[in-house]
Every structure is written in structure tokens, then in C-alpha cells.
């Protein structure tokens, strides 16, 4: 008999888990705090990696639908310094093209959410159920006053400040020291053709003075602009200007980035519409909790990271694959083991994999935003962090020699 599963949160991790279970006729219920489905922009674009995000999409039977939204030309990437001097370039690939080293097609977060939502059976999501707490007897208390009981497993997929996590640990996310703005250029090909050409339908990540200014193409033709730097945690309320006012933000960015390349500064100058301020939080690298029967976590609730590794959703999808397989194995075992045994195995595997991602992400953040002189002084470390997971361990010493040699000679000329 299939277990009764409750998923807290209808984000990417919760929805892909529900879809994976649905593929094996295992029913579940998603409890979501929003009042109704909303396909608004979910924070720009993301790439899905072959053995994590893309594999989960394939396992969920959503590959044909994914290809309708995927942008293989969005793999184009430029990493540069504040003078727009290139330190790494990655060309785009063609749709379906096999890349032995790296396959990471882009998809807008809003398109991904819509694809996942529309793949689920009608009625699986219960809207306006914002979790208040999970009690020791596994009763779920919601802000709307309802209490739900009787589930064999509760999966906390409720994000950075997870309420489900509170029953498992007193650990809270801590401020990374970095915050910043998110802006947008609508219809960039027509409203900002110079920026559109610079971004090349992919991404530009520029670093300098322990700051980063980034531009990413979205599928709707807009370009998402983000800026992160070192700020006090309460900066948005103490800075003396409105961090959501576009002209005030542009004025501040002109001051902050006064000696940056005009081409890079043009990215925020062309922005229109609203501005969002965001502080970046994280959980400690290697965060774990004492296992508790009937409750587990996935995604940001389990291993919140900053965005500088580019693997947050990929890791959440990998979590969902592992957990779905654990639940499926239990369902097919005809009671040979209890569900909790399978969940413990999932947590051990998930946390070990997530720790590697946390190390990569924290290291990438320190390389570029906590190392004076970056990217020039830290590009070798940054590149190797991202290359090593794609290659067998025996090859890592050779990779290190290769990367350091290439950049040694490159730096002689720039």
C-alpha cells in the first residue's frame, strides 16, 4: 500500500517530487502558502545540469515539454572583470547537441514552474495553506487555522526559512554579508540593443572590487540585471533612500560603479520598471539534523546556499529524485522494510551530495567576492571548482596544471 505523503511548498523541489511520485501512482498532497497559482517571474533564469536537473526532468516524463522552453543558446557565458576584460567564455550549443563536458540549457524560472504545475493532477495543491509549525506528533498547523494529521511522511520543501525545519533543528540561516538589487530590461533587443548584443542571449557575470554586476537573457525577451556587494544586513532600511525606486537605485549604482566599463554600466542604465532588494542567506556548510520519524527536508530547507554556484534548483531536483526513489522502493517492497529506513538512507545520501554543492558555492562566493583583486587573483581557483565535478578524480591534478598554465600565459598579455 502506498504511503500518504504531504509536501510543504509548491516550489520547484516540491513540485518535481510530486510529479515523480505521480509517475508511479503514489498519491501526495502539496500544501502551499500562496492563495493561488501565480506564474509571475520567479527570479530570472536558471540552467539545468545533466545528472541532476535534466535527469529529474527526464525521470518525471517532462523532457518533450522541457524542450519547448529550453534555451540551449542560453548556455553562452562571459565572465569578465570591471573593465570587461574576459576571463572565461563559453559558447552556446545547439538544441539537443551532446556536450561531453557541459550541458546546461537555460529555462526561465516562471516557465519551469508553469511546466511543473501543469504536469500535476488537478487538486493536488491545496492553496492558502501556509505552514505555521509541525508539532512533535506530526500534526501540521497552518496559518489559516487548519490542522492536518495522518500523513506517513511530511516533506519540508518550504524554502530558506522553512517552518518544517524548526522541529528538526534550531539552526537558522545566517546572512552571507552580501545583498543587492534585481532589475529588468524589457524587450531588450529593441530597447537596449547594445546590452542584448553583449549578453548574446546568455549570461554576463562581471566581478571587481568585491562586487558583481550580472545580466541574464530571459525567454520572454527581457534581460535580468542583478548587482551584489557587501552591505550591512539592515542596509535596505537604513541607507537613506528607497531601494525599490529605480532612479534612486541607478544613482547609487553610478556612484558604486563609477570606474566600471561603460558597456557594463549600460546594463543597469537601460533597466525599466520595478526594483527588488535581496539579502543573501545560507545554512552552514555540512548542516545536518537529528533524524525524526515522519519528517524530512529537501531543497533550500535542507541546504540553503547563495546563488554563486548556480546549482540550487539542480540540487533540489536531485534531492527529489533520491527521495522519490526511496518512497518508490518502500512501496514496492511490500513491507519488507518500514518507510523510515528508506528515508534515513535518503537523508544520508542527500546531505552528502548537498555538502559538495555547498562547498562549491561557498568557495565560488569567496573566490569572486571575498578575494581582493578578483577575478584576476582567483580565476584559477574558481574555474577548477566548477570543472572538477565534471571530471574523474584521477584527472584533477592534470586539470590544475592545465588551468594554471593557461592563465599564467594569459595574464602575461592582459
TIKOLMI-942018 format. One record per residue (C-alpha): x, y negated, z; residue in one letter. Coordinates in steps of 0.1 Angstrom, whole numbers, plus 5000, padded with zeros to 4 digits. Each point is the difference from the previous one (the first is absolute). Layout:
<atom px="X" py="Y" pz="Z" type="A"/>
...
This chain:
<atom px="5000" py="5000" pz="5000" type="X"/>
<atom px="5013" py="4966" pz="4990" type="X"/>
<atom px="5010" py="4977" pz="5029" type="X"/>
<atom px="4981" py="4967" pz="5006" type="X"/>
<atom px="5024" py="4971" pz="4991" type="X"/>
<atom px="4996" py="4963" pz="5009" type="X"/>
<atom px="5023" py="4975" pz="4982" type="X"/>
<atom px="5004" py="4965" pz="5015" type="X"/>
<atom px="5006" py="4975" pz="4973" type="X"/>
<atom px="4992" py="4999" pz="4962" type="X"/>
<atom px="5034" py="4988" pz="4989" type="X"/>
<atom px="5021" py="5018" pz="4975" type="X"/>
<atom px="5012" py="5027" pz="5024" type="X"/>
<atom px="4966" py="5008" pz="5014" type="X"/>
<atom px="4983" py="5000" pz="4966" type="X"/>
<atom px="5026" py="5023" pz="4984" type="X"/>
<atom px="4997" py="5024" pz="5029" type="X"/>
<atom px="4963" py="5001" pz="4996" type="X"/>
<atom px="5003" py="5006" pz="4963" type="X"/>
<atom px="5025" py="5028" pz="5005" type="X"/>
<atom px="4977" py="5017" pz="5025" type="X"/>
<atom px="4970" py="4995" pz="4977" type="X"/>
<atom px="5020" py="5019" pz="4973" type="X"/>
<atom px="4999" py="5030" pz="5022" type="X"/>
<atom px="4964" py="4996" pz="5012" type="X"/>
<atom px="5010" py="4989" pz="5035" type="X"/>
<atom px="4976" py="4973" pz="5011" type="X"/>
<atom px="5011" py="4969" pz="5019" type="X"/>
<atom px="4987" py="4967" pz="5011" type="X"/>
<atom px="5018" py="4967" pz="4997" type="X"/>
<atom px="4992" py="4973" pz="5025" type="X"/>
<atom px="5009" py="4965" pz="4986" type="X"/>
<atom px="4999" py="4967" pz="5018" type="X"/>
<atom px="4991" py="4979" pz="4969" type="X"/>
<atom px="4963" py="4994" pz="4995" type="X"/>
<atom px="5000" py="5012" pz="4964" type="X"/>
<atom px="5024" py="5010" pz="4972" type="X"/>
<atom px="5021" py="4971" pz="4987" type="X"/>
<atom px="5024" py="5003" pz="4971" type="X"/>
<atom px="5016" py="4967" pz="5006" type="X"/>
<atom px="5037" py="4997" pz="4996" type="X"/>
<atom px="5017" py="5023" pz="5025" type="X"/>
<atom px="5034" py="4983" pz="5001" type="X"/>
<atom px="5013" py="5001" pz="4964" type="X"/>
<atom px="5015" py="5030" pz="4983" type="X"/>
<atom px="5019" py="5032" pz="5010" type="X"/>
<atom px="5019" py="5028" pz="4983" type="X"/>
<atom px="4993" py="5036" pz="5006" type="X"/>
<atom px="5029" py="5024" pz="5001" type="X"/>
<atom px="5002" py="5035" pz="4984" type="X"/>
<atom px="5002" py="5023" pz="5031" type="X"/>
<atom px="4978" py="4980" pz="5023" type="X"/>
<atom px="4974" py="4976" pz="4986" type="X"/>
<atom px="4997" py="5014" pz="4965" type="X"/>
<atom px="4999" py="5036" pz="5013" type="X"/>
<atom px="4972" py="4991" pz="5023" type="X"/>
<atom px="4980" py="4985" pz="4971" type="X"/>
<atom px="5006" py="5032" pz="4980" type="X"/>
<atom px="4990" py="5022" pz="5029" type="X"/>
<atom px="4968" py="4979" pz="5004" type="X"/>
<atom px="4990" py="5006" pz="4964" type="X"/>
<atom px="5003" py="4963" pz="4992" type="X"/>
<atom px="5028" py="4999" pz="4975" type="X"/>
<atom px="4979" py="4992" pz="4969" type="X"/>
<atom px="4983" py="4972" pz="5019" type="X"/>
<atom px="5033" py="4987" pz="5013" type="X"/>
<atom px="5014" py="4998" pz="4965" type="X"/>
<atom px="4972" py="4975" pz="4991" type="X"/>
<atom px="5014" py="4976" pz="5026" type="X"/>
<atom px="5037" py="5008" pz="5001" type="X"/>
<atom px="5025" py="4976" pz="4985" type="X"/>
<atom px="5032" py="5017" pz="4990" type="X"/>
<atom px="5013" py="4967" pz="4987" type="X"/>
<atom px="4996" py="4988" pz="5035" type="X"/>
<atom px="5031" py="5021" pz="5009" type="X"/>
<atom px="5021" py="4971" pz="4987" type="X"/>
<atom px="5020" py="4985" pz="5029" type="X"/>
<atom px="5026" py="4973" pz="5005" type="X"/>
<atom px="5019" py="4995" pz="5033" type="X"/>
<atom px="5018" py="4967" pz="5000" type="X"/>
<atom px="5015" py="4973" pz="5022" type="X"/>
<atom px="4987" py="4965" pz="5005" type="X"/>
<atom px="5019" py="4988" pz="4969" type="X"/>
<atom px="4981" py="5027" pz="4980" type="X"/>
<atom px="5033" py="5020" pz="4995" type="X"/>
<atom px="4989" py="5036" pz="4994" type="X"/>
<atom px="5012" py="5027" pz="5025" type="X"/>
<atom px="4978" py="5028" pz="4987" type="X"/>
<atom px="4977" py="5004" pz="4970" type="X"/>
<atom px="4977" py="5029" pz="4992" type="X"/>
<atom px="4983" py="5002" pz="4967" type="X"/>
<atom px="4963" py="5011" pz="4996" type="X"/>
<atom px="4992" py="5035" pz="4987" type="X"/>
<atom px="4972" py="5010" pz="4977" type="X"/>
<atom px="4968" py="5016" pz="5014" type="X"/>
<atom px="5006" py="5037" pz="5006" type="X"/>
<atom px="5037" py="4997" pz="4993" type="X"/>
<atom px="5020" py="5024" pz="5023" type="X"/>
<atom px="5027" py="4982" pz="5018" type="X"/>
<atom px="5023" py="5024" pz="5019" type="X"/>
<atom px="5013" py="4973" pz="5023" type="X"/>
<atom px="4969" py="4979" pz="5008" type="X"/>
<atom px="4964" py="5001" pz="4991" type="X"/>
<atom px="4979" py="4973" pz="5017" type="X"/>
<atom px="4971" py="4986" pz="4980" type="X"/>
<atom px="4983" py="4970" pz="5016" type="X"/>
<atom px="4963" py="4997" pz="5009" type="X"/>
<atom px="4982" py="4971" pz="5016" type="X"/>
<atom px="4989" py="5007" pz="5036" type="X"/>
<atom px="4965" py="4990" pz="4991" type="X"/>
<atom px="4998" py="5024" pz="4971" type="X"/>
<atom px="5014" py="5028" pz="5021" type="X"/>
<atom px="4974" py="4994" pz="5027" type="X"/>
<atom px="4972" py="5000" pz="4975" type="X"/>
<atom px="5013" py="5032" pz="4983" type="X"/>
<atom px="5001" py="5017" pz="5034" type="X"/>
<atom px="4966" py="4988" pz="5012" type="X"/>
<atom px="4983" py="5010" pz="4968" type="X"/>
<atom px="5014" py="5035" pz="5002" type="X"/>
<atom px="4983" py="5007" pz="5034" type="X"/>
<atom px="4966" py="5014" pz="5004" type="X"/>
<atom px="4973" py="4974" pz="5007" type="X"/>
<atom px="4993" py="4995" pz="5037" type="X"/>
<atom px="5034" py="5013" pz="5012" type="X"/>
<atom px="5010" py="4965" pz="5012" type="X"/>
<atom px="4981" py="4985" pz="5029" type="X"/>
<atom px="5003" py="4963" pz="4998" type="X"/>
<atom px="5001" py="4975" pz="5029" type="X"/>
<atom px="5016" py="5026" pz="5023" type="X"/>
<atom px="5030" py="4981" pz="5014" type="X"/>
<atom px="5017" py="5022" pz="5026" type="X"/>
<atom px="5002" py="4987" pz="5035" type="X"/>
<atom px="5017" py="5030" pz="5017" type="X"/>
<atom px="5003" py="5037" pz="5000" type="X"/>
<atom px="4993" py="5013" pz="5035" type="X"/>
<atom px="5018" py="5029" pz="5017" type="X"/>
<atom px="4971" py="5023" pz="4992" type="X"/>
<atom px="5003" py="4991" pz="4963" type="X"/>
<atom px="4969" py="4978" pz="4999" type="X"/>
<atom px="5004" py="4972" pz="4975" type="X"/>
<atom px="4987" py="4967" pz="5012" type="X"/>
<atom px="4992" py="4974" pz="4974" type="X"/>
<atom px="4996" py="4962" pz="5002" type="X"/>
<atom px="4964" py="5004" pz="4986" type="X"/>
<atom px="4991" py="5018" pz="5033" type="X"/>
<atom px="4998" py="5035" pz="4986" type="X"/>
<atom px="5019" py="5030" pz="5014" type="X"/>
<atom px="5009" py="5030" pz="4978" type="X"/>
<atom px="5009" py="5034" pz="5014" type="X"/>
<atom px="5003" py="5036" pz="4989" type="X"/>
<atom px="5029" py="4998" pz="4974" type="X"/>
<atom px="5027" py="5027" pz="5000" type="X"/>
<atom px="5026" py="4975" pz="4989" type="X"/>
<atom px="5002" py="4962" pz="4999" type="X"/>
<atom px="5025" py="4985" pz="4976" type="X"/>
<atom px="5011" py="4965" pz="5008" type="X"/>
<atom px="5007" py="4983" pz="4967" type="X"/>
<atom px="4991" py="4966" pz="5014" type="X"/>
<atom px="5031" py="4981" pz="4991" type="X"/>
<atom px="5027" py="4979" pz="5018" type="X"/>
<atom px="4980" py="4992" pz="5032" type="X"/>
<atom px="4983" py="5034" pz="5002" type="X"/>
<atom px="4975" py="5005" pz="5028" type="X"/>
<atom px="5003" py="5037" pz="4996" type="X"/>
<atom px="5037" py="4999" pz="5008" type="X"/>
<atom px="4992" py="4984" pz="5034" type="X"/>
<atom px="4990" py="5034" pz="5014" type="X"/>
<atom px="5032" py="5016" pz="4989" type="X"/>
<atom px="5026" py="4973" pz="5009" type="X"/>
<atom px="5004" py="4966" pz="5017" type="X"/>
<atom px="5024" py="4990" pz="4972" type="X"/>
<atom px="4990" py="4969" pz="4981" type="X"/>
<atom px="5014" py="4986" pz="4967" type="X"/>
<atom px="5026" py="4973" pz="5005" type="X"/>
<atom px="5007" py="4969" pz="4980" type="X"/>
<atom px="5028" py="5006" pz="4975" type="X"/>
<atom px="5011" py="4963" pz="5001" type="X"/>
<atom px="4987" py="4994" pz="4965" type="X"/>
<atom px="4969" py="4983" pz="4987" type="X"/>
<atom px="4989" py="4982" pz="4970" type="X"/>
<atom px="4975" py="4991" pz="4973" type="X"/>
<atom px="4981" py="5017" pz="4972" type="X"/>
<atom px="4989" py="4979" pz="4970" type="X"/>
<atom px="4987" py="5008" pz="4966" type="X"/>
<atom px="5003" py="4988" pz="4964" type="X"/>
<atom px="4968" py="5008" pz="4981" type="X"/>
<atom px="5001" py="5009" pz="4963" type="X"/>
<atom px="5038" py="4995" pz="5001" type="X"/>
<atom px="5006" py="5007" pz="4963" type="X"/>
<atom px="4981" py="4968" pz="4992" type="X"/>
<atom px="5003" py="4979" pz="5032" type="X"/>
<atom px="5037" py="5007" pz="5007" type="X"/>
<atom px="5016" py="5016" pz="4969" type="X"/>
<atom px="5036" py="4994" pz="5013" type="X"/>
<atom px="4992" py="5019" pz="5032" type="X"/>
<atom px="4982" py="5027" pz="4980" type="X"/>
<atom px="5031" py="5005" pz="4978" type="X"/>
<atom px="5023" py="5001" pz="5030" type="X"/>
<atom px="4979" py="5026" pz="5018" type="X"/>
<atom px="4999" py="5021" pz="4968" type="X"/>
<atom px="4967" py="5017" pz="5011" type="X"/>
<atom px="5019" py="5015" pz="5029" type="X"/>
<atom px="5016" py="4985" pz="5031" type="X"/>
<atom px="5027" py="4975" pz="5010" type="X"/>
<atom px="5015" py="5002" pz="5034" type="X"/>
<atom px="5024" py="4971" pz="5008" type="X"/>
<atom px="5021" py="4997" pz="5032" type="X"/>
<atom px="5021" py="4973" pz="5016" type="X"/>
<atom px="5007" py="4982" pz="5033" type="X"/>
<atom px="4982" py="5029" pz="5018" type="X"/>
<atom px="4968" py="4992" pz="4981" type="X"/>
<atom px="4981" py="5017" pz="4971" type="X"/>
<atom px="4978" py="4986" pz="4973" type="X"/>
<atom px="4982" py="5027" pz="4979" type="X"/>
<atom px="4977" py="5001" pz="4970" type="X"/>
<atom px="4980" py="5031" pz="4989" type="X"/>
<atom px="4977" py="5004" pz="4970" type="X"/>
<atom px="4965" py="5013" pz="5007" type="X"/>
<atom px="4977" py="5018" pz="4976" type="X"/>
<atom px="4975" py="4972" pz="4998" type="X"/>
<atom px="5026" py="4977" pz="4985" type="X"/>
<atom px="5008" py="4981" pz="5031" type="X"/>
<atom px="5034" py="4999" pz="5017" type="X"/>
<atom px="5003" py="5004" pz="5038" type="X"/>
<atom px="5026" py="4978" pz="5016" type="X"/>
<atom px="5014" py="5008" pz="5035" type="X"/>
<atom px="5025" py="4983" pz="5022" type="X"/>
<atom px="5015" py="5013" pz="5032" type="X"/>
<atom px="5025" py="4985" pz="5024" type="X"/>
<atom px="5009" py="4999" pz="5037" type="X"/>
<atom px="4973" py="4982" pz="5020" type="X"/>
<atom px="4988" py="5001" pz="5036" type="X"/>
<atom px="4971" py="5023" pz="5004" type="X"/>
<atom px="4977" py="4970" pz="5008" type="X"/>
<atom px="5012" py="4979" pz="4971" type="X"/>
<atom px="4966" py="4998" pz="4983" type="X"/>
<atom px="4985" py="4983" pz="5030" type="X"/>
<atom px="5029" py="4978" pz="5010" type="X"/>
<atom px="5016" py="4988" pz="4967" type="X"/>
<atom px="4979" py="4969" pz="4998" type="X"/>
<atom px="4984" py="5006" pz="4966" type="X"/>
<atom px="4973" py="5023" pz="4986" type="X"/>
<atom px="5017" py="5032" pz="4988" type="X"/>
<atom px="4969" py="5007" pz="4979" type="X"/>
<atom px="5001" py="4967" pz="4981" type="X"/>
<atom px="5017" py="5004" pz="4966" type="X"/>
<atom px="5015" py="4966" pz="4996" type="X"/>
<atom px="5013" py="5000" pz="5036" type="X"/>
<atom px="5016" py="5034" pz="4994" type="X"/>
<atom px="5015" py="4989" pz="4967" type="X"/>
<atom px="5015" py="4969" pz="5017" type="X"/>
<atom px="5016" py="5022" pz="5027" type="X"/>
<atom px="5013" py="5025" pz="4974" type="X"/>
<atom px="5016" py="4972" pz="4981" type="X"/>
<atom px="5019" py="4991" pz="5032" type="X"/>
<atom px="5009" py="5036" pz="5009" type="X"/>
<atom px="5011" py="5009" pz="4965" type="X"/>
<atom px="5014" py="4966" pz="4988" type="X"/>
<atom px="5032" py="5015" pz="4985" type="X"/>
<atom px="4985" py="5031" pz="4984" type="X"/>
<atom px="4998" py="5006" pz="4963" type="X"/>
<atom px="4973" py="4978" pz="4983" type="X"/>
<atom px="4987" py="5031" pz="4983" type="X"/>
<atom px="4994" py="5017" pz="5033" type="X"/>
<atom px="4985" py="4969" pz="5016" type="X"/>
<atom px="4976" py="4997" pz="4971" type="X"/>
<atom px="4983" py="5032" pz="5012" type="X"/>
<atom px="4985" py="4983" pz="5030" type="X"/>
<atom px="4995" py="4967" pz="4982" type="X"/>
<atom px="4976" py="5017" pz="4976" type="X"/>
<atom px="4979" py="5016" pz="5027" type="X"/>
<atom px="4964" py="4991" pz="5003" type="X"/>
<atom px="4971" py="5008" pz="5024" type="X"/>
<atom px="5003" py="5013" pz="5035" type="X"/>
<atom px="5031" py="5008" pz="5021" type="X"/>
<atom px="5003" py="5027" pz="5027" type="X"/>
<atom px="5024" py="5000" pz="5029" type="X"/>
<atom px="5013" py="5034" pz="5011" type="X"/>
<atom px="5022" py="5011" pz="5029" type="X"/>
<atom px="5019" py="5033" pz="4995" type="X"/>
<atom px="4997" py="5026" pz="5027" type="X"/>
<atom px="5015" py="5034" pz="5004" type="X"/>
<atom px="5001" py="5030" pz="5024" type="X"/>
<atom px="5034" py="5012" pz="5013" type="X"/>
<atom px="5019" py="5023" pz="4977" type="X"/>
<atom px="4993" py="5036" pz="5010" type="X"/>
<atom px="4969" py="4991" pz="5019" type="X"/>
<atom px="4982" py="5031" pz="5014" type="X"/>
<atom px="4972" py="5008" pz="5024" type="X"/>
<atom px="4991" py="5029" pz="5022" type="X"/>
<atom px="4977" py="5022" pz="4981" type="X"/>
<atom px="4963" py="5000" pz="5011" type="X"/>
<atom px="4976" py="5026" pz="4988" type="X"/>
<atom px="4973" py="4986" pz="4978" type="X"/>
<atom px="5017" py="4968" pz="4989" type="X"/>
<atom px="5028" py="4992" pz="4976" type="X"/>
<atom px="5012" py="4970" pz="4978" type="X"/>
<atom px="5011" py="4993" pz="4965" type="X"/>
<atom px="5013" py="4970" pz="4981" type="X"/>
<atom px="5008" py="4967" pz="5017" type="X"/>
<atom px="4983" py="5012" pz="5032" type="X"/>
<atom px="5028" py="5026" pz="5002" type="X"/>
<atom px="5030" py="4982" pz="4986" type="X"/>
<atom px="4995" py="4963" pz="4992" type="X"/>
<atom px="5028" py="4985" pz="4979" type="X"/>
<atom px="5007" py="4967" pz="4984" type="X"/>
<atom px="4996" py="4999" pz="4962" type="X"/>
<atom px="5037" py="4999" pz="4991" type="X"/>
<atom px="5003" py="5037" pz="4993" type="X"/>
<atom px="4970" py="4999" pz="4976" type="X"/>
<atom px="4988" py="5034" pz="5013" type="X"/>
<atom px="4972" py="4993" pz="5025" type="X"/>
<atom px="4971" py="5013" pz="4979" type="X"/>
<atom px="5021" py="5028" pz="4986" type="X"/>
<atom px="5008" py="5012" pz="5035" type="X"/>
<atom px="4963" py="4998" pz="5010" type="X"/>
<atom px="4991" py="5021" pz="4970" type="X"/>
<atom px="5027" py="5026" pz="5009" type="X"/>
<atom px="4985" py="5001" pz="5035" type="X"/>
<atom px="4966" py="5007" pz="4985" type="X"/>
<atom px="5013" py="5028" pz="4979" type="X"/>
<atom px="5017" py="5016" pz="5030" type="X"/>
<atom px="4969" py="4997" pz="5022" type="X"/>
<atom px="4976" py="5012" pz="4973" type="X"/>
<atom px="5021" py="5031" pz="4995" type="X"/>
<atom px="5000" py="5006" pz="5037" type="X"/>
<atom px="4962" py="4998" pz="5002" type="X"/>
<atom px="4996" py="5021" pz="4969" type="X"/>
<atom px="5024" py="5027" pz="5013" type="X"/>
<atom px="4980" py="5001" pz="5032" type="X"/>
<atom px="4967" py="5002" pz="4982" type="X"/>
<atom px="5013" py="5029" pz="4978" type="X"/>
<atom px="5016" py="5018" pz="5029" type="X"/>
<atom px="4966" py="5013" pz="5013" type="X"/>
<atom px="5009" py="4991" pz="5036" type="X"/>
<atom px="5035" py="5016" pz="5000" type="X"/>
<atom px="5013" py="4968" pz="5017" type="X"/>
<atom px="4982" py="4971" pz="5016" type="X"/>
<atom px="4998" py="4967" pz="4982" type="X"/>
<atom px="5023" py="4984" pz="5026" type="X"/>
<atom px="5029" py="5022" pz="4990" type="X"/>
<atom px="4998" py="4988" pz="4965" type="X"/>
<atom px="4997" py="4963" pz="5011" type="X"/>
<atom px="5032" py="5004" pz="5021" type="X"/>
<atom px="5018" py="5013" pz="4970" type="X"/>
<atom px="4987" py="4971" pz="4979" type="X"/>
<atom px="5012" py="4974" pz="5026" type="X"/>
<atom px="5035" py="5015" pz="5002" type="X"/>
<atom px="5004" py="5000" pz="4962" type="X"/>
<atom px="4984" py="4966" pz="4995" type="X"/>
<atom px="5020" py="4982" pz="5027" type="X"/>
<atom px="5033" py="5014" pz="4987" type="X"/>
<atom px="4992" py="4988" pz="4965" type="X"/>
<atom px="4988" py="4967" pz="5012" type="X"/>
<atom px="5031" py="4994" pz="5020" type="X"/>
<atom px="5021" py="5001" pz="4968" type="X"/>
<atom px="4977" py="4974" pz="4985" type="X"/>
<atom px="5002" py="4978" pz="5031" type="X"/>
<atom px="5038" py="5002" pz="4999" type="X"/>
<atom px="5001" py="4991" pz="4963" type="X"/>
<atom px="4975" py="4971" pz="5005" type="X"/>
<atom px="5018" py="4985" pz="5031" type="X"/>
<atom px="5033" py="5004" pz="4982" type="X"/>
<atom px="4987" py="4982" pz="4969" type="X"/>
<atom px="4987" py="4972" pz="5021" type="X"/>
<atom px="5033" py="4996" pz="5019" type="X"/>
<atom px="5020" py="5002" pz="4968" type="X"/>
<atom px="4982" py="4971" pz="4983" type="X"/>
<atom px="4985" py="4979" pz="5028" type="X"/>
<atom px="5023" py="5004" pz="5029" type="X"/>
<atom px="5034" py="5002" pz="4983" type="X"/>
<atom px="5017" py="4966" pz="4992" type="X"/>
<atom px="5009" py="4996" pz="4964" type="X"/>
<atom px="4975" py="5026" pz="4987" type="X"/>
<atom px="4995" py="5012" pz="4974" type="X"/>
<atom px="5036" py="4996" pz="4990" type="X"/>
<atom px="5013" py="5014" pz="5033" type="X"/>
<atom px="4976" py="5028" pz="5004" type="X"/>
<atom px="4988" py="5012" pz="4965" type="X"/>
<atom px="5020" py="5032" pz="5001" type="X"/>
<atom px="4984" py="5011" pz="5033" type="X"/>
<atom px="4966" py="4990" pz="4987" type="X"/>
<atom px="5003" py="5019" pz="4967" type="X"/>
<atom px="5014" py="5031" pz="5017" type="X"/>
<atom px="4971" py="5001" pz="5025" type="X"/>
<atom px="4976" py="5002" pz="4971" type="X"/>
<atom px="5020" py="5024" pz="4978" type="X"/>
<atom px="5008" py="5027" pz="5026" type="X"/>
<atom px="4965" py="5013" pz="5004" type="X"/>
<atom px="4999" py="5007" pz="4963" type="X"/>
<atom px="5032" py="5021" pz="5000" type="X"/>
<atom px="5012" py="5031" pz="5018" type="X"/>
<atom px="5021" py="4995" pz="5031" type="X"/>
<atom px="5032" py="5014" pz="4984" type="X"/>
<atom px="5000" py="4972" pz="4974" type="X"/>
<atom px="4998" py="4972" pz="5025" type="X"/>
<atom px="5038" py="4994" pz="5004" type="X"/>
<atom px="5003" py="4998" pz="4962" type="X"/>
<atom px="4971" py="4976" pz="4998" type="X"/>
<atom px="5017" py="4978" pz="5027" type="X"/>
<atom px="5032" py="4999" pz="4980" type="X"/>
<atom px="4982" py="4992" pz="4968" type="X"/>
<atom px="4978" py="4972" pz="5014" type="X"/>
<atom px="5029" py="4983" pz="5019" type="X"/>
<atom px="5022" py="5002" pz="4969" type="X"/>
<atom px="4974" py="4985" pz="4977" type="X"/>
<atom px="4993" py="4971" pz="5023" type="X"/>
<atom px="5037" py="4995" pz="5007" type="X"/>
<atom px="5006" py="4992" pz="4964" type="X"/>
<atom px="4967" py="4982" pz="4995" type="X"/>
<atom px="5009" py="4976" pz="5029" type="X"/>
<atom px="5033" py="4991" pz="4983" type="X"/>
<atom px="4980" py="4983" pz="4972" type="X"/>
<atom px="4970" py="4984" pz="5020" type="X"/>
